[in-house]
């Protein structure tokens, strides 16, 4: 509160109802924004970005990103990244490069909290 220079603070919370009301009053956090989970089109793009970061071209490998995006409903971008990362060791163990089936299997196990325990 007693800052001597301008301060800009950003925080995240999965359930702001669990926060004490004194944290949410004006002067503490002036604005609260809701950020929803990504749409199917955005999930597809997130898969593509994170696979490319790991030198995997989904188009060249024949990976069905539309199927991956549909299978990952309820996933955050970070959970999508981890599904992609989690599929890579399974591909290595199977002696092949990443494929749609391995990616879908990584998406299914374990499901993120928004899918496993929806409101």
PyMOL commands that set and color helices and strands:
alter all, ss='L'
color gray80, all
select helices_A, chain A and resi 16-18+21-24+40-53+58-61+65-71+77-94+100-108+113-116
alter helices_A, ss='H'
color red, helices_A
deselect
rebuild
show_as cartoon
